[in-house]
Amino acid sequence: MIIRIALIFATLTLANNAIGQWVSDHSIDPFDKVETHRAYGFGTKIDDEYTSFGIRCDNRNKLLITTGFATDLDTPNAYIDLAFKVDGYEPIFLQGRLYMNSVKSAFVRMNQSNKVLLNRLIDQSLKGNVVSIRASNKEQTTFVDYEVPLIGFTRHSASTRVSCGIGYEKVDMLAEDKAELKRLNLLLDSIKEKIAAIEGKY
């Protein structure tokens, strides 16, 4: 399985049209029987290396957002800042972490504090065309900006999303969204009163 994945990466790295290509993979660990689903797409090329964006989930419901930025960002295991912007949506800011064996790629692990934002990012990715990503170290001294086309995300990420219930699980509304909803409802009530007052004249 590892060899097959490596061959996929090698093929896409050499291909001239790898930007926008999506790959999905399903594997079962022979020792602990953990079943893992992955989906990832390739984006902007930096120094002859493709960037990437994807999601990963195993049957223990551990979801990761994965990023590859083709640039040495910090030391292994370092925490970094990530910003994701799909089309015209507002940016989503998350804390990521570099892998132990790579300083050119990072992941965001879903937890209770970022669950809403990760669900939102995936929902936007299902609807959008392109995700723009900015990765930076915590000192804000090194930045990497790149884009990954999302055509193919819906199809290739289907089994991964189902495995972790992403896109199917109701999440709590953010406090700022509750406040905005309340404000809009009050505004709507005011508009209805004004409409009734005008109609009452005639």
MARKOL-641463 format. One record per residue: residue number from 1; residue in three letters; chain; x, y, z of N, C-alpha, C in turn. Coordinates in Angstrom, 1 decimal, decimal comma, always signed. Example, Ala and Ser with C-alpha at 12.3 -4.5 7.8 and 13.67 -1.06 7.14 Angstrom:
# residues 2
- i	aa	ch	n_xx	n_yy	n_zz	ca_xx	ca_yy	ca_zz	c_xx	c_yy	c_zz
- 1	ala	A	+13,2	-5,7	+7,8	+12,3	-4,5	+7,8	+13,2	-3,3	+7,8
- 2	ser	A	+12,8	-2,2	+7,1	+13,7	-1,1	+7,1	+12,9	+0,0	+7,9
***
This chain:
# residues 202
- i	aa	ch	n_xx	n_yy	n_zz	ca_xx	ca_yy	ca_zz	c_xx	c_yy	c_zz
- 1	met	A	+0,8	-1,2	+0,0	+0,0	+0,0	+0,0	+0,9	+1,3	+0,0
- 2	ile	A	+1,9	+1,3	+0,8	+2,8	+2,4	+0,9	+3,5	+2,7	-0,4
- 3	ile	A	+3,9	+1,6	-1,1	+4,5	+1,7	-2,4	+3,6	+2,2	-3,4
- 4	arg	A	+2,3	+1,8	-3,4	+1,3	+2,3	-4,3	+1,1	+3,8	-4,2
- 5	ile	A	+1,0	+4,2	-2,9	+0,8	+5,7	-2,7	+2,0	+6,4	-3,1
- 6	ala	A	+3,2	+5,9	-2,9	+4,4	+6,6	-3,3	+4,5	+6,7	-4,8
- 7	leu	A	+4,0	+5,7	-5,5	+4,0	+5,7	-7,0	+3,0	+6,8	-7,5
- 8	ile	A	+1,9	+6,9	-6,8	+0,9	+7,9	-7,2	+1,5	+9,3	-7,1
- 9	phe	A	+2,2	+9,6	-5,9	+2,8	+10,8	-5,7	+3,9	+11,1	-6,8
- 10	ala	A	+4,7	+10,1	-7,0	+5,8	+10,3	-8,0	+5,2	+10,6	-9,4
- 11	thr	A	+4,2	+9,9	-9,8	+3,6	+10,2	-11,1	+3,0	+11,6	-11,2
- 12	leu	A	+2,3	+12,0	-10,1	+1,8	+13,4	-10,1	+2,8	+14,4	-10,1
- 13	thr	A	+3,9	+14,2	-9,4	+5,0	+15,1	-9,3	+5,6	+15,4	-10,6
- 14	leu	A	+5,7	+14,3	-11,4	+6,4	+14,4	-12,7	+5,4	+15,0	-13,8
- 15	ala	A	+4,1	+14,8	-13,6	+3,2	+15,2	-14,6	+3,1	+16,7	-14,7
- 16	asn	A	+2,8	+17,2	-15,9	+2,8	+18,6	-16,1	+1,4	+19,2	-15,7
- 17	asn	A	+0,4	+18,4	-15,7	-1,0	+18,8	-15,4	-1,5	+18,3	-14,0
- 18	ala	A	-0,6	+18,1	-13,1	-1,0	+17,6	-11,8	-1,9	+18,6	-11,0
- 19	ile	A	-1,7	+19,9	-11,3	-2,5	+20,9	-10,5	-4,0	+20,6	-10,8
- 20	gly	A	-4,7	+20,5	-9,7	-6,2	+20,2	-9,8	-6,5	+18,7	-9,7
- 21	gln	A	-5,6	+17,9	-9,8	-5,9	+16,4	-9,7	-6,1	+16,0	-8,3
- 22	trp	A	-7,1	+15,2	-8,1	-7,5	+14,6	-6,8	-7,2	+13,1	-6,7
- 23	val	A	-6,8	+12,6	-5,6	-6,5	+11,2	-5,4	-7,2	+10,8	-4,1
- 24	ser	A	-7,8	+9,6	-4,1	-8,4	+9,1	-2,9	-7,8	+7,7	-2,6
- 25	asp	A	-7,7	+7,3	-1,3	-7,0	+6,1	-0,9	-7,7	+5,5	+0,3
- 26	his	A	-7,7	+4,2	+0,3	-8,3	+3,5	+1,5	-7,4	+2,4	+1,9
- 27	ser	A	-7,0	+2,3	+3,1	-6,1	+1,2	+3,6	-6,5	+0,7	+5,0
- 28	ile	A	-6,0	-0,5	+5,2	-6,3	-1,2	+6,5	-4,9	-1,6	+7,1
- 29	asp	A	-4,6	-1,1	+8,3	-3,3	-1,4	+8,9	-3,3	-2,9	+9,2
- 30	pro	A	-2,2	-3,7	+8,8	-2,2	-5,1	+9,0	-2,0	-5,5	+10,5
- 31	phe	A	-1,6	-4,6	+11,3	-1,3	-4,9	+12,7	-2,5	-4,5	+13,6
- 32	asp	A	-2,9	-3,3	+13,6	-4,0	-2,9	+14,5	-5,4	-2,8	+13,8
- 33	lys	A	-5,4	-3,1	+12,5	-6,7	-3,2	+11,7	-7,4	-1,8	+11,6
- 34	val	A	-6,6	-0,8	+11,9	-7,3	+0,6	+11,7	-7,5	+0,9	+10,2
- 35	glu	A	-8,7	+1,2	+9,9	-9,1	+1,5	+8,5	-9,0	+3,0	+8,3
- 36	thr	A	-8,3	+3,4	+7,3	-8,1	+4,8	+7,0	-8,5	+5,2	+5,6
- 37	his	A	-9,2	+6,3	+5,5	-9,6	+6,9	+4,2	-8,9	+8,2	+4,0
- 38	arg	A	-8,4	+8,5	+2,8	-7,7	+9,8	+2,5	-8,2	+10,3	+1,2
- 39	ala	A	-8,2	+11,6	+1,1	-8,4	+12,3	-0,2	-7,6	+13,6	-0,2
- 40	tyr	A	-6,9	+13,8	-1,3	-6,0	+15,0	-1,3	-5,9	+15,5	-2,8
- 41	gly	A	-5,8	+16,8	-2,9	-5,7	+17,4	-4,2	-4,4	+18,2	-4,3
- 42	phe	A	-3,9	+18,4	-5,5	-2,7	+19,1	-5,8	-2,9	+20,5	-6,3
- 43	gly	A	-2,1	+21,4	-5,8	-2,3	+22,8	-6,2	-1,0	+23,5	-6,7
- 44	thr	A	-0,9	+24,7	-6,4	+0,2	+25,6	-6,9	+1,6	+24,9	-6,8
- 45	lys	A	+2,4	+25,0	-7,8	+3,7	+24,4	-7,8	+4,7	+25,4	-7,3
- 46	ile	A	+5,5	+25,0	-6,3	+6,5	+25,8	-5,7	+7,9	+25,1	-5,8
- 47	asp	A	+8,8	+25,7	-6,5	+10,1	+25,1	-6,7	+10,1	+23,7	-7,2
- 48	asp	A	+9,3	+23,4	-8,2	+9,1	+22,1	-8,8	+8,5	+21,1	-7,9
- 49	glu	A	+7,8	+21,5	-6,9	+7,1	+20,6	-6,0	+5,6	+21,1	-5,8
- 50	tyr	A	+4,7	+20,2	-5,9	+3,3	+20,5	-5,8	+2,8	+20,7	-4,4
- 51	thr	A	+2,0	+21,7	-4,1	+1,3	+21,9	-2,8	+0,1	+21,0	-2,8
- 52	ser	A	-0,5	+20,9	-1,6	-1,7	+20,0	-1,5	-2,6	+20,4	-0,4
- 53	phe	A	-3,8	+19,9	-0,5	-4,9	+20,1	+0,5	-5,7	+18,8	+0,6
- 54	gly	A	-6,1	+18,3	+1,8	-6,8	+17,1	+1,8	-7,4	+16,8	+3,2
- 55	ile	A	-8,2	+15,7	+3,3	-8,7	+15,3	+4,5	-8,4	+13,8	+4,7
- 56	arg	A	-8,3	+13,4	+6,0	-8,0	+12,0	+6,3	-8,9	+11,6	+7,5
- 57	cys	A	-9,4	+10,4	+7,5	-10,2	+9,9	+8,6	-10,0	+8,4	+8,8
- 58	asp	A	-9,9	+7,9	+10,0	-9,9	+6,5	+10,3	-11,1	+6,0	+11,0
- 59	asn	A	-11,3	+4,7	+11,2	-12,5	+4,2	+11,8	-12,5	+4,4	+13,3
- 60	arg	A	-11,6	+5,2	+13,9	-11,6	+5,7	+15,3	-12,2	+7,1	+15,3
- 61	asn	A	-12,7	+7,5	+14,2	-13,3	+8,9	+14,0	-12,2	+10,0	+14,3
- 62	lys	A	-11,0	+9,8	+13,9	-10,0	+10,8	+14,0	-9,8	+11,5	+12,7
- 63	leu	A	-10,3	+12,7	+12,6	-10,2	+13,5	+11,4	-9,1	+14,4	+11,3
- 64	leu	A	-8,4	+14,5	+10,2	-7,3	+15,4	+10,0	-7,6	+16,2	+8,7
- 65	ile	A	-7,3	+17,5	+8,8	-7,1	+18,3	+7,5	-5,6	+18,3	+7,2
- 66	thr	A	-5,3	+18,0	+6,0	-3,8	+17,8	+5,7	-3,5	+18,9	+4,7
- 67	thr	A	-2,2	+19,4	+4,8	-1,7	+20,5	+3,9	-0,3	+20,2	+3,6
- 68	gly	A	+0,1	+20,5	+2,4	+1,5	+20,3	+1,9	+1,8	+21,6	+1,2
- 69	phe	A	+2,9	+22,3	+1,7	+3,2	+23,7	+1,2	+4,5	+23,8	+0,5
- 70	ala	A	+5,2	+22,6	+0,3	+6,4	+22,6	-0,5	+7,5	+23,6	+0,0
- 71	thr	A	+7,5	+23,9	+1,2	+8,4	+24,9	+1,8	+8,8	+24,6	+3,2
- 72	asp	A	+10,0	+24,7	+3,5	+10,5	+24,5	+4,9	+9,9	+25,6	+5,8
- 73	leu	A	+9,0	+25,3	+6,7	+8,3	+26,3	+7,4	+8,8	+26,5	+8,8
- 74	asp	A	+9,2	+25,4	+9,5	+9,7	+25,4	+10,9	+10,3	+24,1	+11,2
- 75	thr	A	+10,6	+23,8	+12,4	+11,2	+22,6	+12,9	+10,1	+21,5	+13,0
- 76	pro	A	+10,4	+20,2	+12,9	+9,4	+19,2	+13,0	+8,6	+19,3	+14,3
- 77	asn	A	+7,3	+19,0	+14,1	+6,3	+19,0	+15,2	+6,0	+20,4	+15,7
- 78	ala	A	+6,5	+21,4	+15,1	+6,2	+22,8	+15,5	+4,7	+23,1	+15,1
- 79	tyr	A	+4,1	+24,0	+16,0	+2,8	+24,5	+15,7	+2,8	+25,6	+14,7
- 80	ile	A	+1,9	+25,7	+13,8	+1,9	+26,8	+12,8	+0,5	+27,3	+12,7
- 81	asp	A	+0,4	+28,5	+12,0	-0,9	+29,1	+11,7	-1,3	+28,8	+10,3
- 82	leu	A	-2,6	+28,4	+10,1	-3,1	+28,1	+8,8	-4,4	+28,9	+8,6
- 83	ala	A	-4,5	+29,5	+7,4	-5,8	+30,2	+7,0	-6,3	+29,6	+5,7
- 84	phe	A	-7,6	+29,3	+5,6	-8,2	+28,7	+4,5	-9,3	+29,7	+4,0
- 85	lys	A	-9,3	+29,9	+2,7	-10,3	+30,8	+2,1	-10,9	+30,1	+0,8
- 86	val	A	-12,1	+29,7	+0,9	-12,8	+29,1	-0,3	-13,6	+30,1	-1,0
- 87	asp	A	-13,2	+30,4	-2,3	-13,9	+31,4	-3,1	-14,2	+32,7	-2,4
- 88	gly	A	-15,5	+33,1	-2,3	-15,8	+34,4	-1,7	-16,1	+34,3	-0,2
- 89	tyr	A	-16,0	+33,1	+0,4	-16,3	+32,9	+1,8	-15,3	+33,6	+2,7
- 90	glu	A	-15,6	+33,9	+3,9	-14,7	+34,5	+4,9	-13,6	+33,5	+5,2
- 91	pro	A	-12,4	+34,0	+5,5	-11,3	+33,0	+5,8	-11,5	+32,3	+7,1
- 92	ile	A	-11,0	+31,1	+7,2	-11,1	+30,2	+8,4	-9,7	+30,1	+8,9
- 93	phe	A	-9,5	+30,4	+10,2	-8,2	+30,4	+10,8	-8,1	+29,2	+11,7
- 94	leu	A	-7,0	+28,4	+11,6	-6,8	+27,2	+12,4	-5,4	+27,1	+12,8
- 95	gln	A	-5,2	+26,4	+13,9	-3,8	+26,0	+14,3	-3,5	+24,6	+13,8
- 96	gly	A	-2,3	+24,5	+13,1	-1,9	+23,3	+12,6	-0,6	+22,8	+13,2
- 97	arg	A	-0,1	+21,7	+12,8	+1,2	+21,2	+13,4	+1,9	+20,5	+12,3
- 98	leu	A	+3,2	+20,8	+12,2	+4,1	+20,1	+11,2	+4,2	+18,6	+11,6
- 99	tyr	A	+4,4	+17,8	+10,6	+4,6	+16,4	+10,9	+6,0	+16,2	+11,5
- 100	met	A	+6,2	+15,0	+12,2	+7,5	+14,7	+12,8	+8,6	+14,5	+11,7
- 101	asn	A	+8,2	+14,0	+10,5	+9,1	+13,6	+9,5	+9,1	+14,6	+8,3
- 102	ser	A	+8,4	+15,7	+8,4	+8,3	+16,7	+7,3	+8,1	+18,1	+7,8
- 103	val	A	+8,9	+19,0	+7,3	+8,7	+20,4	+7,7	+8,0	+21,1	+6,5
- 104	lys	A	+7,6	+20,4	+5,5	+6,9	+21,0	+4,4	+5,4	+20,6	+4,3
- 105	ser	A	+4,9	+20,0	+5,4	+3,5	+19,6	+5,4	+3,0	+19,6	+6,8
- 106	ala	A	+1,7	+19,8	+7,0	+1,1	+19,9	+8,4	-0,3	+19,3	+8,4
- 107	phe	A	-0,8	+19,2	+9,6	-2,2	+18,7	+9,7	-2,9	+19,5	+10,8
- 108	val	A	-4,2	+19,5	+10,7	-5,1	+20,0	+11,8	-6,0	+18,9	+12,2
- 109	arg	A	-5,8	+18,6	+13,5	-6,6	+17,5	+14,1	-8,0	+18,0	+14,6
- 110	met	A	-9,1	+17,4	+14,3	-10,3	+17,9	+14,8	-10,5	+17,6	+16,3
- 111	asn	A	-10,9	+18,6	+17,0	-11,3	+18,5	+18,4	-12,5	+19,4	+18,7
- 112	gln	A	-12,9	+19,4	+20,0	-14,1	+20,1	+20,3	-14,0	+21,6	+20,0
- 113	ser	A	-12,9	+22,2	+20,1	-12,7	+23,6	+20,0	-12,7	+24,1	+18,5
- 114	asn	A	-12,3	+23,2	+17,6	-12,3	+23,6	+16,2	-13,3	+22,8	+15,3
- 115	lys	A	-14,1	+22,0	+16,0	-15,0	+21,1	+15,2	-15,9	+21,9	+14,3
- 116	val	A	-16,5	+23,0	+14,7	-17,4	+23,8	+13,9	-16,7	+24,3	+12,7
- 117	leu	A	-15,5	+24,8	+12,9	-14,7	+25,4	+11,8	-14,3	+24,4	+10,8
- 118	leu	A	-13,9	+23,2	+11,2	-13,5	+22,2	+10,3	-14,7	+21,7	+9,4
- 119	asn	A	-15,8	+21,6	+10,1	-17,1	+21,2	+9,4	-17,4	+22,3	+8,4
- 120	arg	A	-17,2	+23,6	+8,8	-17,5	+24,7	+7,9	-16,6	+24,7	+6,7
- 121	leu	A	-15,3	+24,4	+6,9	-14,3	+24,4	+5,8	-14,6	+23,3	+4,8
- 122	ile	A	-15,0	+22,1	+5,3	-15,3	+21,0	+4,4	-16,6	+21,3	+3,7
- 123	asp	A	-17,6	+21,9	+4,3	-18,8	+22,2	+3,7	-18,6	+23,2	+2,5
- 124	gln	A	-17,8	+24,2	+2,8	-17,4	+25,2	+1,8	-16,6	+24,6	+0,6
- 125	ser	A	-15,8	+23,6	+1,0	-15,0	+23,0	-0,1	-15,9	+22,1	-1,0
- 126	leu	A	-17,0	+21,6	-0,4	-17,9	+20,9	-1,3	-18,7	+21,8	-2,2
- 127	lys	A	-18,8	+23,0	-1,9	-19,6	+24,0	-2,7	-18,7	+24,8	-3,6
- 128	gly	A	-17,4	+24,9	-3,2	-16,5	+25,9	-3,9	-15,7	+25,4	-5,0
- 129	asn	A	-15,0	+26,3	-5,6	-14,1	+26,0	-6,8	-12,6	+25,9	-6,4
- 130	val	A	-12,2	+26,8	-5,6	-10,8	+26,9	-5,2	-10,6	+27,2	-3,7
- 131	val	A	-9,7	+26,6	-3,1	-9,3	+26,9	-1,7	-7,9	+27,6	-1,7
- 132	ser	A	-7,9	+28,8	-1,2	-6,6	+29,5	-1,0	-6,1	+29,3	+0,4
- 133	ile	A	-4,8	+28,9	+0,5	-4,3	+28,6	+1,8	-3,0	+29,4	+2,1
- 134	arg	A	-3,0	+29,9	+3,4	-1,8	+30,6	+3,8	-1,2	+29,8	+5,0
- 135	ala	A	+0,0	+29,4	+5,0	+0,7	+28,8	+6,1	+1,8	+29,7	+6,6
- 136	ser	A	+1,9	+29,8	+7,9	+3,0	+30,6	+8,5	+3,4	+30,1	+9,8
- 137	asn	A	+4,7	+30,3	+10,2	+5,2	+29,9	+11,5	+4,6	+30,8	+12,5
- 138	lys	A	+4,7	+30,4	+13,8	+4,1	+31,2	+14,9	+4,7	+32,6	+15,0
- 139	glu	A	+6,0	+32,7	+14,6	+6,6	+34,0	+14,7	+6,2	+34,9	+13,6
- 140	gln	A	+5,4	+34,4	+12,7	+4,9	+35,2	+11,5	+6,1	+35,7	+10,7
- 141	thr	A	+7,2	+35,0	+10,6	+8,4	+35,4	+9,8	+8,4	+34,7	+8,5
- 142	thr	A	+7,7	+33,6	+8,3	+7,7	+32,8	+7,1	+6,3	+32,5	+6,7
- 143	phe	A	+6,0	+32,9	+5,4	+4,6	+32,7	+4,9	+4,7	+31,9	+3,6
- 144	val	A	+3,7	+31,1	+3,4	+3,5	+30,4	+2,1	+2,1	+30,6	+1,7
- 145	asp	A	+1,8	+31,1	+0,5	+0,5	+31,2	+0,0	+0,3	+30,3	-1,2
- 146	tyr	A	-0,7	+29,5	-1,3	-1,0	+28,7	-2,5	-2,5	+28,4	-2,7
- 147	glu	A	-2,8	+27,9	-3,8	-4,2	+27,5	-4,1	-4,3	+26,1	-4,6
- 148	val	A	-5,4	+25,5	-4,2	-5,7	+24,1	-4,7	-7,2	+24,1	-5,3
- 149	pro	A	-7,3	+23,7	-6,6	-8,6	+23,6	-7,2	-9,5	+22,5	-6,4
- 150	leu	A	-10,8	+22,8	-6,3	-11,6	+21,8	-5,5	-12,5	+20,9	-6,4
- 151	ile	A	-12,3	+21,1	-7,7	-13,0	+20,2	-8,6	-12,5	+18,8	-8,4
- 152	gly	A	-13,4	+17,9	-8,0	-13,0	+16,5	-7,7	-13,0	+16,2	-6,2
- 153	phe	A	-13,0	+17,3	-5,4	-13,1	+17,1	-3,9	-14,3	+16,3	-3,5
- 154	thr	A	-15,4	+16,7	-4,0	-16,7	+16,0	-3,5	-16,6	+14,5	-3,8
- 155	arg	A	-16,3	+14,1	-5,0	-16,2	+12,7	-5,3	-15,2	+11,9	-4,5
- 156	his	A	-14,0	+12,5	-4,5	-12,8	+11,7	-3,9	-12,9	+11,7	-2,4
- 157	ser	A	-13,6	+12,7	-1,8	-13,6	+12,8	-0,3	-14,9	+12,1	+0,3
- 158	ala	A	-15,7	+11,5	-0,6	-17,0	+11,0	-0,1	-16,8	+9,9	+1,0
- 159	ser	A	-16,0	+8,9	+0,8	-15,8	+7,8	+1,8	-15,1	+8,4	+3,1
- 160	thr	A	-14,2	+9,4	+2,9	-13,6	+9,9	+4,1	-14,6	+10,7	+4,9
- 161	arg	A	-15,5	+11,5	+4,3	-16,5	+12,2	+5,0	-17,5	+11,3	+5,7
- 162	val	A	-17,9	+10,3	+5,0	-18,8	+9,3	+5,6	-18,2	+8,6	+6,8
- 163	ser	A	-16,9	+8,3	+6,7	-16,2	+7,6	+7,8	-16,2	+8,4	+9,1
- 164	cys	A	-16,1	+9,7	+9,0	-16,0	+10,5	+10,2	-17,3	+11,4	+10,4
- 165	gly	A	-18,3	+11,1	+9,6	-19,6	+11,8	+9,8	-19,6	+13,3	+9,4
- 166	ile	A	-18,6	+13,7	+8,7	-18,4	+15,1	+8,3	-19,5	+15,4	+7,2
- 167	gly	A	-20,2	+16,5	+7,4	-21,2	+16,9	+6,5	-22,6	+16,3	+6,8
- 168	tyr	A	-22,6	+15,4	+7,8	-23,8	+14,7	+8,2	-24,1	+15,0	+9,7
- 169	glu	A	-23,2	+15,5	+10,4	-23,3	+15,7	+11,8	-23,7	+17,2	+12,1
- 170	lys	A	-24,8	+17,4	+12,9	-25,2	+18,7	+13,3	-24,2	+19,2	+14,3
- 171	val	A	-23,7	+20,5	+14,1	-22,8	+21,1	+15,0	-23,4	+22,3	+15,6
- 172	asp	A	-22,9	+22,7	+16,8	-23,4	+23,9	+17,5	-23,1	+25,2	+16,8
- 173	met	A	-24,0	+26,1	+16,8	-23,8	+27,4	+16,2	-22,8	+28,2	+16,9
- 174	leu	A	-22,0	+28,9	+16,2	-21,0	+29,8	+16,8	-21,7	+31,0	+17,5
- 175	ala	A	-21,1	+31,5	+18,6	-21,7	+32,6	+19,3	-21,9	+33,8	+18,4
- 176	glu	A	-21,0	+34,1	+17,6	-21,1	+35,3	+16,7	-22,3	+35,1	+15,7
- 177	asp	A	-22,5	+33,8	+15,3	-23,6	+33,6	+14,4	-24,9	+33,7	+15,1
- 178	lys	A	-25,0	+33,3	+16,4	-26,2	+33,4	+17,2	-26,5	+34,9	+17,3
- 179	ala	A	-25,5	+35,7	+17,6	-25,7	+37,2	+17,8	-26,2	+37,8	+16,5
- 180	glu	A	-25,6	+37,4	+15,4	-26,0	+38,0	+14,1	-27,4	+37,6	+13,7
- 181	leu	A	-27,8	+36,3	+14,0	-29,1	+35,8	+13,8	-30,2	+36,6	+14,6
- 182	lys	A	-29,8	+36,9	+15,9	-30,7	+37,6	+16,7	-30,9	+39,1	+16,2
- 183	arg	A	-29,8	+39,7	+15,8	-29,9	+41,0	+15,2	-30,7	+41,1	+14,0
- 184	leu	A	-30,6	+40,1	+13,1	-31,4	+40,1	+11,9	-32,8	+39,8	+12,1
- 185	asn	A	-33,1	+39,0	+13,1	-34,5	+38,8	+13,5	-35,2	+40,0	+14,1
- 186	leu	A	-34,4	+40,8	+14,9	-35,0	+42,0	+15,4	-35,2	+43,0	+14,3
- 187	leu	A	-34,3	+43,1	+13,3	-34,4	+43,9	+12,2	-35,6	+43,6	+11,3
- 188	leu	A	-35,8	+42,2	+11,2	-36,9	+41,7	+10,4	-38,3	+42,1	+11,1
- 189	asp	A	-38,3	+42,0	+12,4	-39,5	+42,4	+13,1	-39,8	+43,9	+12,9
- 190	ser	A	-38,8	+44,7	+13,0	-38,9	+46,2	+12,8	-39,4	+46,5	+11,4
- 191	ile	A	-38,9	+45,8	+10,4	-39,4	+46,0	+9,0	-40,8	+45,6	+8,8
- 192	lys	A	-41,2	+44,4	+9,5	-42,6	+44,0	+9,4	-43,5	+45,0	+10,0
- 193	glu	A	-43,1	+45,6	+11,1	-43,9	+46,6	+11,8	-44,1	+47,9	+10,9
- 194	lys	A	-43,1	+48,3	+10,2	-43,1	+49,4	+9,3	-44,0	+49,1	+8,1
- 195	ile	A	-43,9	+47,9	+7,6	-44,8	+47,5	+6,5	-46,2	+47,5	+6,9
- 196	ala	A	-46,5	+47,0	+8,1	-47,9	+47,0	+8,6	-48,4	+48,4	+8,8
- 197	ala	A	-47,6	+49,3	+9,3	-48,0	+50,7	+9,5	-48,3	+51,3	+8,2
- 198	ile	A	-47,5	+51,1	+7,2	-47,8	+51,7	+5,9	-49,1	+51,1	+5,3
- 199	glu	A	-49,2	+49,8	+5,3	-50,4	+49,2	+4,8	-51,6	+49,6	+5,5
- 200	gly	A	-51,5	+49,9	+6,8	-52,7	+50,3	+7,6	-53,2	+51,7	+7,2
- 201	lys	A	-52,4	+52,5	+6,5	-52,9	+53,8	+6,1	-53,9	+53,7	+4,9
- 202	tyr	A	-53,9	+52,6	+4,2	-54,7	+52,5	+3,0	-55,7	+51,4	+3,0
***
